[in-house]
Amino acid sequence: MFAKAAPRRHSLTRLSALLLSCGALLVAVGARAATPTAAQRAAFKQAWAAAQQGGDGWRAYAAKLRNYPLYPYLPAAALEHDIRQTDLATVQTYLAKYPDLIPAQDLRRDFLLELARRQDWSGYLALYQPGMGDALACDALQARMAGGATLDFDRDLADLWTRPELPGACDSVLQTSHDQGLLTTPRLWARIDRAVDAGKGGTIAVLANWLPAPQNQEAQWLAQALRDPASAVAAAASWPDTARARQAATLALERQARRDTPAADTAWQQLQTRFQFSTTQRNAVLRALALFHATDFDTNALQRLIALPAAAQTAATREWRVRVALAAQDWPAVLVAIAAMPAAQQQDAEWRWFRARALAATGHTEQAQAIYAELADATTFFGFLAADQIKQPYAICPRTHADDPQQEQALLAQPGLLRAFELFAVDLPKLARREWSRALDGADERTQVLAVELADARGWYDRAAFTLNHDDAMRYYTLRFPLASQDGLVPQAEQAGIDPAWAYGILRAESAWMSDARSGADARGLMQLVPATAALVAKRNGLAWTGGDSLYDPAVNIALGTRYLAQVAARFNGAPWLASAAYNAGPNRVDQWVSARSSLPPDLFIATIPYKETREYVARVMDYSVMYDWRLHGKVLPMSDRLTPIGQPYALPNGMTPRKTVDCPAPPPAPAGSMQPPAIATSTGGSFRATPTTAGSSHH
């Protein structure tokens, strides 16, 4: 069951400069923006649907929307649909009427692209404004050339030339530049080197065609090293020992080490005697080989990392020296590896935790306890583990803010935020987020907190995670960890047989409450389900399935997501931490890791996950799970109880499960001029305290 939420509180401070500039003065003299009505929103939705079809049909629905904040979006949408038939004068009329609005910005950009397609270069120059992106900048150069202008490298191309990759719209401009002799060999190589650093093999292949022989062949070797390192490594045996060939061979070996470390190792043995590699190049190859042998936990991986020359070592090689030692549970080696890190790297919470673990394992109990005590003050994954180790309450110190209706009304009168809230209300969240970002650009923390509070009250939960994500603002835990009970997560999780706090943690880590989130792999909605997976889960559980777009419905997404979580957890004896790893990296991959390192304690196993994204994801989800448990129950299931050893069944917590108390030992002083957090007494589990945050392995 949900704990009863504490009353909302708002920030109590003087108005920010943003409010003064955007509506506070109106409030001071008694003016107030009219609150949009349900009828207006319904009419707008109808008008918007019609405007998406072009023409003037939308106007019939918009007769009473002239003063509605989103009215300017309607004519812009119709013009966007009809852009191939629209004339310059019509667009200019719209831009003159709404010069500073987002739809005007979009219409200008899209109509410029249309004018370029028409090759209406005079119209293009009449509408173009600098700073609209590389494609439009190149079209502007094309327009000027069409009018008889000639190109000057420093004036027209120098900035574009710094880009490792350019859009196709720049092809004709670059060709003309080459024909005019502006793309000299040194300039070509300068851009090729930038493309190498950025991994843009396609850019190199194009530029190579403008180089004189044999330099064009050398550039093609670089492109091959990026695009197909295995073939480049094989071909390198016949390359001459030139500076560029050595560069390409080094690049190919580094890339091949990531994909097939043993093959790269064999090739290195052959090529290091053929080429006179520089010390820097040799170090780069040795570093890549050592690092990827380590991520595979190959035999002698630790020795390879230790043997790396000092100049070849990086933060990554140093941390993997620790991870390999952890995989072997070689605690003296762990201490030596952490000691070899720079002081700043040693201060990372992960390495402080494992230093304490190693000290305790080698008999240095007092030193270990001192580190645990320091870590236990942090509201993080490792802070919670440390608190468990020394049997202390969890340190969670939330911030709150006081009511101020006048400030609230002033902020609601800010046109940009009003449009943002309305766009969210009419189910246009992507546009809403753009208006939000523009409206709050440069706003102080007090304004941001109040805006997030207003968004939260409207069910727009993702704004907290993306706005209050810096410094002490991350302690507005109630806003950053919403419960959103209307989406039914708790009953759905209980029906699926999983811990609701864990399900909330997954949701928060996956989408940060963006119900329209969609990944590059086509994972959708709050819990980021791929349609094919969702369809199988629906069939298996007898749930309705109407297609991939239904995953943007929070209720559908949560019902399917919780069942899929239960399915994944069952594969790993119910362990939420292993299921979290599988949710991120895939169950088959986690099976491989378990097969290789099943004897490791959970914290060591997590530390030895080869994928950085998955390591951080597991820590983040577990951290979020604690925070949501606190929100739901006041007390929390200890982190150590969530990390059950591999192979041991996980006991699902219930109302009778012992939970740990939460305390705020010493609230840190608030920055000068900021809202002060209230003093908070130790929770005994019966009281509801504010809310937490987490990101990666640190609290957001």
C-alpha positions in Angstrom: 0.0 0.0 0.0 1.1 3.6 -0.5 2.2 5.6 2.4 0.2 8.8 2.8 2.0 11.6 1.1 2.9 14.6 3.1 1.2 17.9 1.9 2.8 19.6 -1.0 5.0 22.6 -0.1 6.3 25.3 -2.3 9.3 27.5 -2.3 9.2 30.7 -0.2 11.6 33.3 -1.5 11.7 36.6 -3.4 10.8 36.3 -7.1 13.6 35.4 -9.4 14.7 37.6 -12.2 13.0 35.2 -14.7 9.7 35.8 -13.0 10.1 39.5 -13.0 10.8 39.5 -16.6 8.0 37.1 -17.6 4.8 38.0 -15.8 5.4 38.9 -12.1 4.8 42.5 -12.9 1.4 41.6 -14.2 0.5 39.8 -11.1 1.6 42.8 -9.0 -0.9 45.0 -10.7 -3.7 42.4 -10.5 -3.5 41.0 -14.0 -3.9 37.2 -14.3 -3.9 34.9 -17.3 -7.1 33.1 -17.9 -7.0 29.5 -17.0 -7.5 27.4 -20.2 -10.7 25.3 -20.1 -11.4 21.7 -20.9 -13.6 22.9 -23.8 -10.6 24.9 -25.2 -8.4 21.9 -24.9 -10.9 19.6 -26.6 -11.4 22.1 -29.4 -7.6 22.5 -29.8 -7.2 18.7 -30.2 -9.8 18.7 -33.0 -8.2 21.7 -34.6 -4.7 20.2 -34.3 -5.8 16.9 -35.9 -7.3 19.0 -38.8 -4.2 21.2 -39.1 -2.0 18.1 -39.5 -3.9 17.4 -42.7 -3.2 20.9 -44.1 -5.5 23.4 -45.6 -7.9 25.6 -43.7 -10.2 23.0 -42.2 -8.7 23.5 -38.8 -10.1 27.0 -38.6 -13.7 25.8 -38.1 -12.6 24.1 -34.8 -10.4 27.1 -33.7 -13.0 29.8 -33.9 -12.9 30.4 -30.1 -9.2 29.7 -29.7 -7.8 33.0 -30.7 -6.7 33.7 -27.1 -5.7 30.2 -26.3 -2.0 29.9 -25.7 -1.4 27.2 -28.3 -3.3 28.9 -31.1 0.0 29.8 -33.0 0.7 26.1 -33.3 -2.3 25.5 -35.6 -1.5 27.7 -38.6 2.1 26.5 -38.4 1.1 22.9 -38.5 -1.1 23.5 -41.6 1.7 25.4 -43.3 4.2 22.6 -42.5 1.8 20.0 -44.1 1.4 22.2 -47.2 5.0 23.4 -47.4 5.5 22.3 -51.0 2.7 24.6 -52.1 3.4 27.4 -49.6 4.9 30.7 -50.8 7.5 32.9 -49.2 5.1 35.7 -48.4 2.8 33.5 -46.4 5.6 32.2 -44.3 7.0 35.6 -43.8 3.6 36.8 -42.6 3.5 34.0 -40.0 7.1 34.7 -38.9 6.3 38.4 -38.5 3.3 37.6 -36.3 5.0 35.0 -34.1 8.7 35.7 -34.4 9.9 34.2 -31.2 7.8 31.1 -30.9 9.1 27.5 -31.4 6.7 26.7 -34.3 8.0 29.8 -36.1 11.6 28.6 -35.6 10.6 25.2 -37.1 8.7 26.7 -40.0 11.6 28.9 -40.9 14.0 25.9 -40.9 11.7 23.6 -42.9 10.7 26.3 -45.4 14.4 27.0 -46.0 14.9 23.4 -46.8 12.0 23.6 -49.2 13.4 26.8 -50.9 16.8 24.9 -51.3 14.9 22.1 -52.9 13.2 24.6 -55.3 16.6 26.3 -55.8 14.9 29.6 -55.0 18.1 31.1 -53.8 17.0 34.7 -53.6 14.1 33.7 -51.4 16.5 31.5 -49.3 18.8 34.4 -48.6 15.8 36.6 -47.7 14.7 34.1 -45.0 18.0 32.7 -43.8 19.5 33.5 -40.4 23.0 32.4 -39.3 23.3 29.8 -36.7 20.7 27.4 -37.9 22.9 24.4 -38.4 25.5 23.1 -40.9 23.0 22.0 -43.6 21.3 25.3 -43.8 24.7 27.1 -43.6 25.9 25.1 -46.7 22.7 25.9 -48.5 23.2 29.6 -47.7 26.7 29.3 -49.3 25.1 27.6 -52.3 22.6 30.5 -52.5 25.4 33.1 -52.5 27.3 31.2 -55.2 24.2 31.1 -57.3 24.2 34.9 -57.1 27.7 35.1 -58.4 29.7 35.2 -55.1 33.0 33.3 -54.8 34.0 31.4 -51.7 36.7 32.4 -49.3 38.0 29.6 -47.0 38.6 31.6 -43.9 35.3 33.5 -44.1 33.0 30.8 -45.5 34.5 27.3 -44.7 36.9 27.5 -41.8 34.2 26.8 -39.2 32.5 24.0 -41.2 35.9 22.5 -41.9 36.4 21.7 -38.2 33.5 19.3 -38.3 34.5 15.6 -38.5 31.2 15.0 -40.4 29.0 17.2 -42.5 25.5 16.7 -44.0 24.9 15.9 -47.6 23.8 19.5 -48.2 27.4 20.5 -48.0 28.6 18.2 -50.7 28.3 20.6 -53.6 29.9 23.4 -51.6 32.8 21.2 -50.8 33.2 20.1 -54.4 33.2 23.7 -55.5 35.7 24.6 -52.8 37.9 21.8 -54.1 37.5 22.9 -57.7 38.6 26.4 -56.7 41.7 25.1 -55.0 40.6 26.0 -51.5 41.0 22.4 -50.1 44.7 22.2 -50.0 46.5 19.0 -49.0 47.4 20.2 -45.5 43.7 21.3 -45.0 42.5 17.9 -46.1 44.8 16.1 -43.8 43.8 18.3 -40.9 40.2 17.4 -41.4 41.1 13.7 -41.9 42.8 13.7 -38.6 39.8 15.1 -36.9 37.6 12.5 -38.6 40.0 9.8 -37.3 39.6 11.1 -33.7 35.8 11.0 -34.2 35.8 7.6 -35.8 34.2 8.9 -39.0 35.5 6.5 -41.7 33.0 7.7 -44.3 34.3 11.3 -44.1 37.9 10.0 -44.6 37.0 7.9 -47.6 35.4 11.0 -49.3 38.3 13.3 -48.5 40.8 10.7 -49.7 39.6 11.1 -53.3 40.9 14.7 -53.3 44.4 13.8 -52.1 47.2 13.1 -54.6 48.5 9.6 -55.0 49.9 7.9 -52.9 48.4 9.9 -50.1 44.9 9.0 -51.1 45.8 5.3 -50.5 47.1 6.1 -47.1 43.9 7.9 -46.2 41.9 4.9 -47.4 43.9 2.7 -45.0 42.7 5.0 -42.2 39.1 4.7 -43.4 39.5 0.9 -43.6 40.9 0.7 -40.1 37.8 2.4 -38.8 35.2 0.6 -40.9 36.7 -2.9 -41.0 39.6 -3.3 -38.5 39.9 -7.1 -39.1 40.6 -6.6 -42.8 42.9 -3.7 -42.2 44.9 -5.7 -39.7 45.3 -8.5 -42.3 46.2 -6.0 -45.1 48.7 -4.2 -43.0 51.2 -7.0 -43.5 51.7 -5.7 -47.0 51.7 -1.9 -46.3 54.9 0.1 -46.5 56.4 1.4 -43.2 55.2 5.0 -43.6 53.9 7.3 -40.9 50.4 7.1 -42.1 50.5 3.3 -42.5 51.7 3.1 -38.9 48.8 5.3 -37.8 46.3 3.2 -39.7 47.8 -0.1 -38.3 47.7 1.2 -34.8 44.1 2.3 -35.2 43.1 -1.1 -36.7 44.8 -3.0 -33.9 43.1 -0.9 -31.2 39.7 -1.5 -32.8 40.3 -5.1 -33.4 41.3 -5.6 -29.8 37.8 -4.6 -28.7 36.1 -7.0 -31.2 38.5 -10.0 -31.1 41.2 -9.7 -28.6 43.1 -12.9 -29.3 43.2 -12.1 -33.1 44.5 -8.7 -32.3 47.1 -10.2 -30.0 48.4 -12.5 -32.8 48.4 -9.7 -35.3 50.4 -7.4 -33.0 53.1 -10.1 -32.6 53.5 -10.0 -36.4 53.2 -6.2 -37.1 55.3 -4.9 -34.2 58.4 -6.2 -36.0 57.3 -4.9 -39.4 56.6 -1.3 -38.5 58.7 1.2 -36.5 55.8 2.2 -34.2 56.4 5.2 -32.0 56.3 4.8 -28.2 52.9 6.4 -28.2 51.6 4.0 -30.8 53.0 1.0 -29.0 51.5 2.1 -25.8 48.1 2.6 -27.5 48.1 -1.0 -28.8 49.4 -2.5 -25.5 46.8 -0.5 -23.6 43.9 -1.8 -25.8 45.1 -5.4 -25.6 45.5 -5.3 -21.8 42.2 -3.6 -21.3 40.1 -6.0 -23.4 41.9 -9.0 -22.1 40.8 -7.7 -18.7 37.2 -7.2 -19.7 37.2 -10.8 -20.9 39.0 -11.8 -17.6 41.5 -13.8 -19.6 44.4 -15.6 -18.0 47.3 -13.2 -17.1 45.0 -10.2 -17.6 46.1 -8.8 -14.2 49.8 -9.2 -15.1 49.2 -7.4 -18.4 47.7 -4.4 -16.7 50.4 -4.3 -14.1 53.1 -4.5 -16.8 51.7 -1.6 -18.8 54.2 1.3 -19.0 53.2 4.3 -16.9 52.6 6.3 -20.0 50.1 3.7 -21.4 48.0 3.7 -18.3 44.6 5.5 -18.1 41.8 5.7 -15.7 40.2 2.8 -17.5 43.2 0.5 -17.2 43.7 1.4 -13.6 40.1 0.6 -12.7 40.2 -2.6 -14.6 43.2 -3.6 -12.7 41.0 -3.4 -9.6 38.1 -5.2 -11.2 40.3 -8.2 -12.3 41.7 -8.4 -8.8 38.2 -8.3 -7.4 37.2 -11.2 -9.7 40.0 -13.2 -8.2 39.1 -12.0 -4.7 42.8 -11.2 -4.4 42.4 -8.6 -1.6 46.1 -7.6 -1.3 46.2 -7.0 -5.1 43.0 -4.9 -4.8 44.7 -2.6 -2.3 47.8 -2.3 -4.4 45.7 -1.6 -7.5 43.6 1.1 -5.8 46.8 2.7 -4.4 48.2 2.9 -7.9 45.3 5.2 -8.9 45.6 9.0 -8.8 44.3 10.5 -5.6 41.2 11.9 -7.3 40.2 8.5 -8.8 40.7 6.8 -5.4 38.0 9.2 -4.0 35.3 7.7 -6.1 32.8 6.0 -3.9 33.2 2.6 -5.6 36.9 2.5 -5.0 36.5 3.7 -1.4 34.0 0.9 -0.8 36.3 -1.8 -2.2 39.3 -0.4 -0.4 37.3 -0.8 2.8 36.3 -4.3 1.8 39.9 -5.2 1.1 41.2 -3.7 4.3 38.6 -5.6 6.3 39.5 -8.8 4.4 43.2 -8.3 5.3 42.7 -7.7 9.0 42.7 -3.8 9.0 39.3 -3.6 10.6 39.6 -0.1 12.1 40.6 1.5 8.8 37.8 -0.3 7.1 35.3 0.9 9.6 36.4 4.5 9.3 35.8 4.4 5.5 32.4 2.7 5.9 31.4 5.5 8.3 32.3 8.2 5.8 30.5 6.4 3.0 27.4 5.8 5.1 26.6 9.5 5.1 25.9 9.4 1.4 22.5 8.6 -0.2 24.0 6.3 -2.8 24.3 2.6 -3.6 27.7 2.4 -1.9 26.5 4.6 0.9 23.6 2.2 1.6 26.0 -0.8 1.5 28.4 0.9 3.9 25.5 1.8 6.3 24.5 -1.9 6.3 28.1 -2.9 7.0 28.3 -0.8 10.2 24.6 -1.3 11.1 23.6 2.4 10.8 20.3 3.9 9.6 20.3 5.2 6.0 21.2 8.8 5.7 18.6 10.6 3.6 18.3 14.3 3.9 15.5 15.7 1.7 14.8 19.3 0.9 11.4 20.8 0.9 9.9 24.2 0.2 7.2 26.4 1.5 3.9 27.5 -0.1 3.8 30.8 -2.0 0.7 31.2 -4.1 1.8 34.6 -5.5 4.9 33.1 -6.9 3.0 30.2 -8.3 0.6 32.5 -10.1 3.4 34.6 -11.4 5.1 31.6 -12.9 1.8 30.3 -14.4 1.5 33.7 -16.2 4.9 33.1 -17.9 3.9 32.5 -21.5 6.5 29.9 -22.3 5.6 27.8 -19.3 1.9 28.2 -19.9 2.4 26.8 -23.4 4.5 24.0 -22.0 1.8 23.0 -19.5 -0.9 23.2 -22.2 1.0 21.1 -24.6 1.4 18.5 -22.0 -2.3 18.7 -21.2 -3.2 18.1 -24.9 -0.9 15.1 -25.2 2.0 16.8 -27.1 4.8 16.0 -24.7 7.8 16.5 -27.1 6.6 20.0 -27.9 5.9 20.6 -24.2 9.5 19.7 -23.3 10.9 22.1 -25.8 8.8 25.0 -24.5 9.8 24.0 -20.9 13.5 24.1 -21.7 13.3 27.4 -23.4 11.1 28.9 -20.7 13.5 27.8 -17.9 16.8 28.5 -19.7 18.9 30.4 -17.2 16.3 30.2 -14.4 17.5 30.0 -10.8 16.9 27.0 -8.6 13.9 28.5 -6.8 12.1 29.0 -10.1 13.1 25.6 -11.3 11.7 23.9 -8.1 8.4 25.8 -8.3 8.0 24.9 -12.0 8.7 21.3 -11.3 6.2 21.3 -8.4 3.6 22.7 -10.8 4.4 20.1 -13.4 4.3 17.3 -10.8 0.8 18.5 -9.7 -0.3 18.1 -13.3 1.1 14.5 -13.6 4.1 15.6 -15.6 6.6 13.6 -13.6 9.6 13.5 -15.8 10.4 17.3 -15.4 12.0 16.7 -12.0 14.6 14.2 -13.2 15.7 16.5 -16.1 15.5 19.8 -14.2 16.6 19.2 -10.6 19.7 17.3 -11.6 22.5 19.4 -10.3 24.1 20.1 -6.9 21.9 20.3 -3.9 18.7 20.5 -6.0 19.0 16.7 -6.3 17.8 16.4 -2.7 14.2 17.4 -3.7 13.5 13.7 -3.4 9.7 13.9 -3.4 9.7 15.6 -6.8 12.5 13.4 -8.2 10.9 10.1 -7.1 7.1 10.4 -7.7 4.9 7.6 -6.9 2.2 8.3 -9.6 -0.3 5.8 -8.1 -2.8 6.5 -10.8 -0.8 4.3 -13.2 -1.3 1.3 -11.0 2.3 0.2 -10.5 1.9 -1.1 -7.0 -1.1 -3.4 -7.6 0.4 -4.5 -10.9 3.7 -5.4 -9.3 2.0 -7.2 -6.5 -0.1 -9.2 -9.0 3.1 -10.0 -10.9 4.8 -11.2 -7.7 7.6 -8.6 -7.6 8.6 -5.9 -5.2 6.9 -2.6 -6.2 9.9 -0.6 -5.0 12.1 -2.5 -7.5 9.5 -2.0 -10.3 9.6 1.7 -9.6 13.4 1.7 -9.6 13.4 0.0 -13.0 10.8 2.5 -14.4 12.8 5.5 -13.0 16.0 4.2 -14.5 14.6 3.3 -17.9 12.5 6.4 -18.7 12.7 8.9 -15.8 8.9 9.0 -16.2 8.8 9.9 -19.9 5.8 7.9 -21.0 6.6 8.6 -24.7 10.2 7.6 -24.4 11.5 5.5 -27.4 15.0 4.1 -27.7 17.1 3.4 -30.8 16.3 -0.2 -30.3 12.5 0.6 -30.4 12.0 0.1 -26.7 8.9 2.2 -25.7 7.2 3.8 -22.8 7.8 4.0 -19.1 9.5 0.6 -18.7 11.0 0.6 -22.2 9.6 -2.6 -23.7 10.3 -3.6 -27.3 6.9 -4.4 -29.0 7.9 -8.0 -29.9 8.7 -8.7 -26.3 5.6 -7.0 -25.1 3.5 -9.1 -27.5 4.9 -12.3 -26.1 4.5 -11.2 -22.5 0.8 -10.2 -23.2 0.1 -13.6 -24.8 1.8 -15.5 -21.9 -0.1 -13.6 -19.3 -3.5 -13.3 -21.0 -3.3 -9.5 -21.3 -4.7 -7.4 -24.1 -2.3 -6.4 -26.8 -3.2 -3.9 -29.5 0.2 -3.1 -30.9 3.4 -1.2 -30.2 1.8 2.2 -29.8 -0.2 0.9 -26.8 3.1 0.9 -24.9 2.9 4.7 -24.7 -0.2 4.2 -22.4 1.3 4.0 -18.9 -1.3 1.5 -17.6 -0.6 -0.9 -20.5 3.2 -0.4 -20.2 3.3 -1.0 -16.5 1.0 -4.1 -16.7 3.3 -5.7 -19.3 6.5 -4.3 -17.8 5.9 -5.8 -14.4 5.1 -9.2 -15.8 8.2 -9.1 -17.9 10.3 -8.2 -14.8 8.7 -11.1 -13.0 9.6 -13.4 -15.9 13.2 -12.2 -15.9 13.5 -12.4 -12.1 12.3 -16.0 -12.1 15.3 -16.9 -14.3 17.6 -15.7 -11.5 15.9 -17.1 -8.4 14.0 -13.9 -8.0 17.2 -11.8 -7.4 16.3 -8.2 -8.4 19.9 -7.2 -8.9 20.6 -10.0 -11.4 17.3 -9.4 -13.1 18.1 -5.7 -13.4 21.4 -6.7 -15.2 19.4 -8.9 -17.5 16.9 -6.2 -18.2 19.7 -4.0 -19.4 22.2 -6.4 -21.1 19.9 -9.3 -21.9 19.4 -12.6 -20.0 21.7 -14.6 -22.1 24.6 -12.3 -21.5 24.0 -12.4 -17.7 23.9 -16.2 -17.9 27.4 -16.1 -19.4 28.7 -13.9 -16.6 27.0 -16.0 -13.9 28.5 -19.2 -15.4 32.0 -17.6 -15.2 31.8 -15.9 -11.8 28.9 -17.4 -9.8 31.0 -17.7 -6.6 31.5 -13.9 -6.3 29.5 -11.9 -3.7 27.0 -9.6 -5.4 28.9 -6.4 -5.0 32.0 -8.0 -6.5 29.9 -9.5 -9.3 28.4 -6.2 -10.2 31.9 -4.6 -10.2 33.1 -7.2 -12.6 30.3 -6.8 -15.2 32.2 -6.0 -18.4 29.8 -3.3 -19.6 30.0 0.0 -17.9 26.4 0.9 -18.8 25.2 -2.3 -17.1 27.3 -1.9 -14.0 26.0 1.6 -13.4 22.5 0.6 -14.3 22.4 -2.2 -11.7 23.7 0.2 -9.0 21.3 2.9 -10.0 18.2 0.6 -10.0 19.1 -0.9 -6.6 19.7 2.6 -5.3 16.3 3.8 -6.7 14.7 0.7 -5.2 15.7 1.7 -1.7 14.5 5.2 -2.3 11.1 4.1 -3.5 10.9 1.6 -0.7 11.4 4.6 1.7 8.7 6.6 -0.1 6.3 3.7 0.1 6.9 2.5 3.6 9.0 5.1 5.6 11.5 2.3 6.4 13.5 0.4 3.8 14.6 -3.1 3.0 18.4 -3.0 3.5 20.4 -2.9 0.3 22.4 -6.0 1.5 19.1 -7.9 1.7 18.3 -7.0 -1.9 21.7 -8.4 -3.1 21.1 -12.1 -2.5 24.0 -14.4 -3.3 23.9 -16.0 -6.7 21.8 -19.2 -6.5 20.1 -18.3 -3.3 16.3 -17.6 -3.6 15.2 -14.1 -3.0 12.5 -13.6 -0.4 9.9 -11.1 -1.6 9.4 -8.4 1.1 6.0 -8.0 2.6 4.3 -6.1 5.4 6.0 -8.3 8.0 9.5 -8.0 6.5 11.9 -6.1 8.9 12.9 -2.8 7.5 15.7 -0.4 8.3 15.2 3.1 9.7 16.1 6.3 7.9 17.9 9.2 9.4 19.3 12.6 8.5 22.4 12.8 10.8 23.4 16.3 10.0 21.6 18.2 7.2 24.3 20.0 5.2 24.2 23.8 5.2 22.2 25.1 2.3 24.0 27.5 -0.2 23.7 31.1 0.6 20.3 32.5 -0.4 18.7 29.1 -1.0 15.7 27.5 0.6 16.7 25.9 3.8 15.8 22.2 4.4 13.9 21.5 7.6 15.4 19.6 10.5 14.3 16.0 10.2 14.0 13.5 13.1 15.0 9.9 12.7 12.2 7.9 11.1 10.9 4.9 13.0 9.1 3.6 10.0 5.7 5.0 10.8 6.2 8.5 9.5 6.5 9.5 5.9 9.6 11.5 5.0 10.5 13.4 1.8 11.9 11.6 -1.2 15.2 10.5 -2.7 17.1 10.5 -5.8 19.7 8.5 -7.6 21.7 8.5 -10.8 24.4 6.1 -11.7 25.8 5.3 -8.3 25.2 8.8 -6.9 22.1 10.6 -5.8 20.6 12.9 -8.3 
